[in-house]
Amino acid sequence: MLKLNVKIWKILVLLPVLVIATPALWYLNTGWQQIPDQVPATQQIYQDEFSSAAQSAFRSLQQSRAQQQMPALTAAVAWQGKLIWAGAAGYADISTQRAASTQSQFRIGSTSKAVTATAIARAVAAGILKLDVPISRYKADLPNPKWREFSLRQLLSHTAGLPGYEQNDDWRGFVQSWLKQRHFPDVDDGLQIFDDATLQYQPGHSFLYSSFDVNLASSVLQSASQTPFLDYLQLQLSLPLQLQSLGAAHQPHKEQVTFYQSKANQVKPHWSVDLSQKLAGGGLAASSIDLVSIGSAWFDPAFIPPQLQQEFWTPQRLADGSVNPQNYALGFRRTEHGNLYCDKDNPLKKTIRYIHHGGVSDGAQSWLVIYPDYQLVLAMNTNIVKEDFCDFALQAAGILRPFLQQIDPSLF
């Protein structure tokens, strides 16, 4: 396919799109509504020993939702493999006053990468996949021959050389990934978005965060397992973990919330999008409870062997021996810091280690964080996008702190 200078072809493509989209300006200026001051809230306490911490977390959840002007905010916490608390505040849909619940399903954006990594870890444990062999061993019909020598380790650590959305010079794919209106019935079909894109560097020699990496990894998983990707998630995650909400964001679910865009202190429903082009990398949906269950399952040796847990949670090195600049492991990031994520104003008395992934989608944000030294897991979701991700993720610190104070008072 003919490739043009990136700036030129993006202008050529986007100008007519903008002209066609001019009537949408009317839409952008209508339909805004205030988030009510008084909203419903609910919680579930699963272990009585954490009742006091749970009440503090519940207050923090409600305050965070109000202060950040979120239509809905949900969170869940698990410890040593068991759910200890879940809470929800706000509206799943403001117009109908449908309350958010602990079972509400949200788009989880790039937290999908951690979910996909969990499924691939299961396949590795079962001997279906190996991390360090060419992916062409599992999928012979790769649409781009330059992909043949990629390994799953490179794809899951974003070191294979594929472009991100901004670097994608497959112009048809660029437009489709921007508009998000076309439906892709299968993860193999979604590879069209970037199958003619220029590689950015020699595999293993640099790092570039990209959903395309994980989309391709899901296609390899599907081929090796001879099971459609979504069916594999159902068989290997939803059924054994008794998940109620994990699925494709574009497929109707009775508990799915309405997603919103914001302007000042007003919101309106986000325009319709189809995220089937990037299921594995950013197109899944789940509740906070289900995300916590997935995170907690990493501590079950019968679900994922301990040696794989360590391998998937170890930041990957480049060809020159250096750790990649984002401390990215396989489907997760790893951080060691003297405070909870984004909470720089409240330093801890000692360093804490956490494995995490966040996600930003169309009208939604998601956060999954695992504290391996405590077997403590938190997930949090909202149906709006905060411009600064820390304005969202920081709220987890207030929710989690009461539980950490009870588990390890020496941190504070």
N, C-alpha and C positions, 0 to 999 in steps of 0.2 A: 504494500500500500504506500502511495506517495506520502512522504513526510515533508512538511514545510517548516520554516522557522517557527518555533513554538509561539512567540508573541504574535506573529502575523496570523497564523491560522486560528489562534484563539480569538483574535479580533474579528476575523472573517466569519467565524462560527457564531460568536456571541452577539454581534451587531444585529443580524436578522432575528435572532431569538429575542433580543430586547425589544425590537420593533413589534414583533408579534405579541410580546407580553405586556405592551403598554396598557391594554384594557384592564390588566390586573391591578393597576394603580388604584382603581376604584375599590377593589377588594381590600387593598392594604389600608385604606382609610375608613373602613366601615366594620361594624361588628364588635368593637372593643367593649369590654365589660370589666367592672371592678371585681376583685376577689372579695367575698364577704368577710367582714371582720370576725363574725362568729361562725365557726366551722365545726363539724363533728370530729370526734377523735375516739379511738379505741385501742386497747392493748390486750395482749395475752401473756400471762406469766406462767411459764412451764415448770419452774423449779422454785419452790417456796423460799429456799435459802437465799435467793437473789431478789426477794420482794422489795426490799428497801432500794437496792440499786435500780430495779426496774421502774419504780416510781420516779426516781430522779431522771432516768433516761426518758421516760414518757414526758415529763415536763420539758426536758431539753428538746425533744422532738417537736412538741407543739410550739415552743418559742422559736425554734429554727424556722419552721414553716411560715410563721407569722412575720418574722423579721426579714426573711428573704423573699416574701411575697410569692410563695409557691402554691399553686392550686392544691397539690397533694404532696405529702412526704411520707414515705414508709421506710421502716428499718426492721432488721431482725439480728439477733445475736445468738451464737451457739458457743458452747464450751465443752471441750473433751468429747466432741462428736454428738452432743445433744443440744437441741434448741432450748434456750433458757428464757427468751423474751422476744416478742414482736409487737410493733406498734404502727398505727396509721393515723394521720391527721389530714383533714381537708377533704376536697371533693375529687372523685374520679371524673365527674362531669359536673360543671358548675350550673349549666342551664337547667338540667333535670334535678339538680341537688342530690345526685347519686354519691353517697359517701365513699371515700376510699376505705379499703379494708386491708387487713394483713394478707389477704389473698389477691389483692389487685395486681394485675399484670402490666408491666411497663416495657417499652423498647429499652434494650440495655446497651445499644451502641457497641463500642469496642470491648466492653466486658464480654461480648460474644467470643473474643479471642481466647479468653481464659476457659470458657465453656468448651470450645473446640479443642483446646489443648488437653482438657480433661478426657474428652472422648478419644483423642489420639493416644494418650497415655494408656488408656484401657486397651487399645488395639496393640500397642507395643507390648504390654504385659501378656497379652494373649498370643503373641508371636505372629500377629497378622502384619505388622509393620516393623521396620528397623529405622532408626533415626539417621544413620550415616551411610546409607546406600543410595545410589541415584534413583530418583523418583520414577524414572523410565522403567525400572524393574517392575513397578506396580501399575503404571499407566503408560502403555505403549503408544496410545493415540494422542499424545500431547500436541496441542495446536501450534506450538512454537518449538522447533527443534533445539533452540538455545536453552531451553529449560531442562533438557534431558539429564544433565549432570547435577542439577540442584539436589540437595538432600532435605529431608524433613527438618533436620536440625537447623539448617540455614533458613528455611521458610518460617519456622516458628520463632526464630530469633531475629528476623528481619535483616538477615545478612546475605540473602541470595543475590541481590542486585536488581530486583524488580523496582519499578518506580512507585511513587505514591500518586495520589490523585493529581497533585499540581504538576508533577513531572510527566504525566501520561501524554505521550504524543501520538497515541492512537486516537485520532480526532473524533471518530464516531463514538468510541468508548468514552472519551472525555465528556461529550455532550450527554450521553445516556447516564453517566454517573453523576452529572450535575443536575439533570432534570429529575431523575428517579421516577420516571413514569412508565417505563417499559417493564413488562413482567417476564421473568426468566424462570421457566418451569423446573429447571434442574441446575445444580451447582456447576455442571459442565458447561451449560449454556452461558453462565455468568462469566466464564473465562473470556468471552468475546470482548469484554470491556477493556482488556489490556493485552490481548494476545499478539498484537502487532507493535507493542510499545518497545522503545529502545531500553536495553539494560543500562543501568547507571554505573556499574562497576563490576569487576571480576568477583564471582561468588566467594564469599568468605573474607573479603578484603576490606569491607567497610560496612556501615550500618545505615539503613534508611527505613524508618517506620512506615509500614504500608499494609493496608487491609488486603491488597492483592496477594501478598504472601500467604495469608491464612485461607483466603478463598481457594487458592491453588492446592494448599494442603488438604482442604476438605474434599476436593475432587480426587486426590490421591487416596485418601481414606475410603471414599466411596468405591473406587475401583478395586482396591485391595480387599475390602470386606465384602464386595459384591452386594452391598446394601445401600440403598439411597441414604444420603447424608442425614436427613431429618428422621428417617426410620432408625438409623444407627443411634442417634441421640435418644430416641425413645427406648430402644432396647438396652442400651448400655448406661444411660443416666436416669431417665425418667422412671423406668420400671423398678430397677433395684433400689433407687433412692426415694421412691414414692413421691415424685414431683408432680405437681398438679398444673403447672402453668408453662413449663418450658416449651417453646415452639418458635415457629417463624413469626416475625412481627407482622407480616402482611396477611396472615391467616386469622380470621375472626376468632375471638375467644371471649367467653361470657364475662370474664373479669378484667378485660383490657380497659384501661383508662382512656379518656380523651386527652390528646396531646395539644399543648398550647404554645403559642408564641407570645412575646411580651413587649410592651411599650410603656415606659415609666411604670406606673403601678396598675396598669391594665393588661388584660390578656384577651386572646381570641383563639379559637381552634386553629391548629396548624393545618396548612393545606395538605391535601392527600398526597402521599408518596408510596411507592412500592420499593421495598428494600430487598427484593428477591435477588438482586444482582450481587449481594454481598452477605449472604446468610451467615457464613462462618466468621467473617471478619467484622460484621457490624449490623447484621439483620435479624438477630434473635430477640426474643422477648421472654420475660420471666418475672416472678414476684421476688420480693426481698427474701422471703422464707426459702424459696427454691434455690436462690443463689447461695444463701448460707449453707444449705444442705450440700450443695456441690462443693463449696469450699471445705466443709467439715469432712467430706468423704475422703479427702487427701490424707487424713490421719488414720484411715482404716486400712491396715495392711492387706486385708482380703479384697479390698476394692482397687487399691493402687499399691504395689510393693514399695517398701521404704526406699530402696535404692533408686526407683524411678521418681519418687517424690523429690529426693535430693537432686537428681539430674535435671528435672524440669524446673526446679527452683534455684538453680545455679546460674548466675549471669554468664553469658557466653563470650568467649574470647575470639578476637579476629585473627587473621593469619599471622599478624606480627606479634601475637601473644598478649596484646592489650585487651582489657575488658571493654565491650562496646559502650559508647558514651551515655546510654540510658540505663545501664545496669539491667538490661533486658535479659531474661532467662528464656524459657520456652513457653510462650503464651502468658507469661506473668513478668512483672517487674519486681525487683528486690531492692529494698531500702533499709539501711541501718541509720538511725538518727536519734537525737536526744529529745525529740518531741513527737507527738502524734501528728499525722499527716496534715500539713498546712498550719498547724497550731504553734506557730513560732513564739507566741507570747506566753506560753505555758511550758517551759522546759521541764523535762523529766530529770530525776536524779541519776539516771543511768541510761545508756543507749538501749533502744528497743529495735528489734528486727521485724520487718513485716513484708509479706508477699502480697502484691496487689495488682489490680487493673481497674481503670475507670472507663467510662463510656459516655460519649455525647452523640445523641441521635437527633432526629427531627422532632423537636418538642419533648425531649426527655434526656435525663442524665442518670447514670448508674455508677455505683461504687462497690467494689468487693475487696475486702482487706482481710488478710490472714496473719495472725501472730503465732508463728510456729512454736515459739518457746513456751507459749501458754495454751496452745491448741484452742485459741480464741478466734472467732470469725465474726465479722460484721458485714452486712450488705445494706445498701441504702438506695432508694430510687425516688425520682420526682418526675412530674410530667410538664416540665418547663426546662429551658436552657438558661443557665446563668453565664454571662459573658466571661467572667473569671471562674475557672473550674474550682478554685479554692473557695469561692463563695458557697459552693455546693458541698465539696468534700470536707471542708472544715467542720461542717455540722456533725459529722460522724464523731469528731473528738468529744464533743459534749455528751453525745449519746453513749459512747463507749466508756468514758472515763469512770463512771460509777462502778461498772463491772470490774475494770482493771484495778480500781482502788481496793475492791474486796478480794480479788485474786492475788494481787501483789502490792500491798501497801508501801513497800520499799521504793516503788517507782516515784512516789509523790512526796 
